[in-house]
Amino acid sequence: MMVEKRVGVTLAYVILATLSLVMVFPFFWMLLSSFKDASQIFETRVFPTRPTLDNYRLILLDGHSRFPRWFLNSAVVAVCTTASVLFFDSLLGYTLSKFSFPGKKIIFLLIISTLMIPTEMLVIPWYALSRAMKWGNTYWGVMFPGMISAFGVFLMRQFMSTIPNDLLDAARIDGMGELSIFVKIVMPLVTPALATLAIFNFIGNWNAFLWPLIVASKPRMFTLPVGLANFSGEAGSDWHLIMTGATVAMAPLIALFLVFQKQIVRGIAMTGLKG
Amino acid sequence: MTLAKKRAMTAYLFLAVPLVFFIGVRFGPMLYAMLRSLTDWSLLRKTNQFIGLSNFKAVLGDPVFLKALANTLKYAIVGAPIVIALSLGIALLLNRIARARGFFRLIYILPYITPIVAVSWVWRWMYQTPPLGILNAIFSALGLPAMEFLLSPNQALYSIVAVNIWVELGYCTTVFLAGIQTIPMDCIEAARIDGASSRQILFGIVLPLLMPITLFLMIMQGIQFLRIFTPVYNMSAQAMGGPLDSTKSAALYIYQEAFTKFELGRASAASLVLFAIIMAVTLAQLKLFDKKANGEVES
């Protein structure tokens, strides 16, 4: 029995370790390719014989490269939408959890039901709207569909229900306004939930592709994924540059992931358990 | 004004901006797309006439759209069950080990949080034919024949499915592992004392208790694969969904109708067809699992 168990555990380790090699290999290969030059990229050697940083210089520092601008665009979009989502989603979660008023249930159901509307359908009217309002090739045009997230409302409502009502009533008796109760008392109390929501939203908006691809037609307004797709499509066989671009697009997320891994893992686990 | 009324007023005030958003950016556009799917809406024509169901007739009579729908179902039918089965297996293995569990989970999640555009190009690079592609180099080192991967109409779709599985695996594993850890240990201990084998515990206790999570993941992954766009766009030549439309998904077809042909009415009709399919598949899964769950209770 003991021996059987130990064999089983060893086998589990072997399988999991092998699998983790499969999972990281593409990243490893991307990174190695990014240190090769045009001639080495076509050699079959795994490691670069003369590792070079020229690709990074070309993509990050060269005056003709648009990557820095795309990087900036992605950062602006991800930061602004995340800030908006944090405020509005927690406000919605708070209102739907702590207030009672006619129509509360219907409003909640209506908001949640928007999760089922496929983006593929919405982008067509969004595009028409952007054309009519001249939002094409603007930050607002890229950002407006993501300013509030229905999924976040669902998440925040769960967390808001843990706030004791006495605390809110005490603040009201002290004469605090409703909005300042929300900003000064409620929001600080749900910081862990806000952290999870923030990180997910940031990742989602940083990686978003379909809508930014449609709304941004001028290269200076591309986000990093759209820019990378465009750049790679035109780069032909310059795989060393494509791999460098891919590394640059991933780097901030991997850094973020290493810092906030706890929140990310918890956030993923929560989506499943609450579902 | 009574206190309750005043509180309700505050609530409506807080809800005002978000409600405008959900109506203006979600429901409104959805209704608009539905209405305009009945017109010859195009950016190339000035007039917009009501043409009934002509757009639906046109897309459903378009062999390319039918091919895209068939591909879309293939993506989902192949991809979703494999992701679920693999991730469940991995989660069970992770639950058995004591050390390095967090480390492994971290590595498995990595593809999920990275931009799909970037990983699509990394895989496209790895899928290259000899002598460029590393996968073919590994194959030839192992004495296996060279593969065409993305260049072959028979292999391209599966090559893309493999990438999407690799992306979604960590997410599903994490959800399953969290679910396994909520199973009360005394439940399993009691069964063990009663003489249940590991196998019986797995099939008799663990898997039935994971049923709701499995259903949730099946539905989410089903939707995910039915809507597949970014990997197809980035892994097919010129983003065309080739070779020979063999990888074109419904989402890519909609994108091309709307934004390269500017036939917005026809694209809206196609998007409604996709919406209907997503709803039908989701409901079918709910029903199927419901029956299974009830069947287990009865037996």
Interface residues (C-beta under 8 A of the other chain):
Chain A: G8 V9 A12 Y13 I15 L16 A17 L19 S20 V22 M23 V24 P26 F27 W29 M30 S33 F42 T44 V46 F88 L91 L92 Y94 T95 F99 S100 F101 P102 K104 I107 L110 I111 T114 M116 I117 P118 T119 E120 M121 L122 V123 I124 P125 W126 Y127 A128 L129 F144 P145 M147 I148 A150 E178 F182 I203 W206 N207 F209 L210 L213 I214 L224 P225 V226 L228 A229 S232 G233 W239 I242 M243 G245 A246 T247 A249 M250 L253 I254 F257 Q261 I264 V265 I268 A269 M270 T271 G272 L273 G275
Chain B: A4 R7 A8 T10 A11 Y12 F14 L15 V17 P18 L19 F21 F22 V25 R26 F27 G28 P29 M30 Y32 A33 R36 I90 L93 L94 R96 I97 A100 G102 F104 R105 L106 I107 Y108 I109 L110 P111 Y112 I113 T114 P115 I116 V117 A118 V119 W121 V122 W123 W125 M126 Q128 P131 L132 I134 A137 W166 L169 G170 Y171 T174 V175 F176 L177 A178 G179 T182 I213 F216 L217 M220 R227 F229 T230 Y233 N234 Q238 A239 A250 A251 I254 Y255 A258 F259 L264 A267 S268 S271 L272 L274 F275 I278 M279
